[in-house]
Amino acid sequence: MDTLGQISSAALQQYLAHGEARGLDIPAALDAATLDAREIQQPDARIPGQAFQALLHTLIEQSGDPLFGLHTSEFVQPGSYNVMGYIAMSAGTLHEALSKVSLYERLVGDMGTTDMCIEHNQASIRWNCLYTEQPARQHLIDNVLGSWVRYARWLTGNQKLAPAQVWLEHPAPAASQVEEYRRVFLCDVLFEQPCSALVGPPALLDQSIRQPDPLLLSTLEAHAVRQLNQLGVETSLSQRVRQCIQDEIGNNLPRKENVAERLGMNVRTLHRRLADEGQSWQKLLDEVRLKQARLLLRQTRDPQAVIAESLGYSDIRSFQRSFKRHTGMTPGQFRSQADT
């Protein structure tokens, strides 16, 4: 069994494109990894992770470039992320685009997992690489974080977009290489960190995507779910509903009719299928509201009335009652506890 899972053909092309641009011997690298050049060009091809790792090691050795992974990020395209790349293009903001990654990143491959954390007015988008063998691990991390930043600049049309810091787990390289990291990321890069992440103020995630398309987004997500199902990856309806609520909360109160339409079903079917999973619309709405309320109480000084309105409560008392019912404390008590 291949413990490294698989990588999509689309994701693999980024590394090959960089190798070709550098004049590397791609056929020899493919032979060393026992990969067929024709098979990996198939749009739906999935390449075993062990073979991909062998290919990556050969390309790194051929290039003699200690920053090979970082430099491959220059070749990122929407297709590099499979349908997930086009989903990001259709989202409204970077936050919405990134929120889709954890749902659909298995379409790109099993190289790692992503999580987004916002605490103490600091957002961090972390990537947990599942490859342990060097040098593949370091170059994969450099590629993923570099590609994210470059793709975000393209999505927003802001070529100066940059996090406040980049954290990398590997040791600091030579000074000239550190400068190359800074050139790519346009910010300070810290090494020997506890995780690999892009770090900055949460407001960075509010950057608008150039051409959002909610209708296309819904169609692409339905296609992504079908692809995941074909790969044997389960995507529950409750996961998708929770994500839809999260996308809309803060702008207005999410309506079940809109979410049902977005997911390609009527409200009755939505209720029935959620019940089959032991879930309900109200339960999911309460979960998302509570999560967002905790976040706002910890990270902002917004009055409770403002928070209540942003979460779609009819008034502050409804918000306070709901919060206490779920947490056992009032919003004020929670905020005071978070400040200590």
Secondary structure, 3 states (H helix, E strand, C coil): CCCCCEEEHHHHHHHHHHHHHCCCCHHHHHHHCCCCCCHHHCCCCEEEHHHHHHHHHHHHHHHCCCCHHHHHHHHCCHHHHCHHHHHHHHCCEHHHHHHCHHHHHHHCECCEEEEEEEECCEEEEEEEECCCCCCHHHHHHHHHHHHHHHHHHHHHCCCCCCCCEEECCCCCCCHHHHHHHHHHHCCEEECCCCCCEEEECHHHHHCECCCCCHHHHHHHHHHHHHHHHHCCCCCCHHHHHHHHHHHHCCCCCCCHHHHHHHCCCCHHHHHHHHHHCCCCHHHHHHHHHHHHHHHHHHHCCCCHHHHHHHCCCCCHHHHHHHHHHHHCCCHHHHHHHHHC
